[in-house]
Amino acid sequence: MEENVFPDPAVAEVLDSKFIEARIHTDHEEQGEANRALQLEMTSSVAQPIYLLLDPMSGEVHGRLDGATLGDNQPFIDFLEAGWAAARGE
């Protein structure tokens, strides 16, 4: 995803114009255990990758995608756009 999907101009345009990125690194040497606990609390899963679209004010989840999209970036764009619309009440 980081090498093939996020840099795609169509994906990057949506991400850059509508979202603020935040990551939880569960393999971090010092904070990995705490980050894994946070991921489990937020998603009820330790699987990776998991993408959540969160409202920064309320913490409400407006979208969740488990796993990576490979080869075709349109499903990820659709996920982002649907989450954006849900957050705006559309």
Secondary structure, DSSP 8 states (H G I E B T S, - for coil): -TTTTTTSHHHHHHHHHH-------TT-TTTHHHHHHHHHHHHS---S-EEEEE-TTT--EEEEEES---S--HHHHHHHHHHHHHHTT-
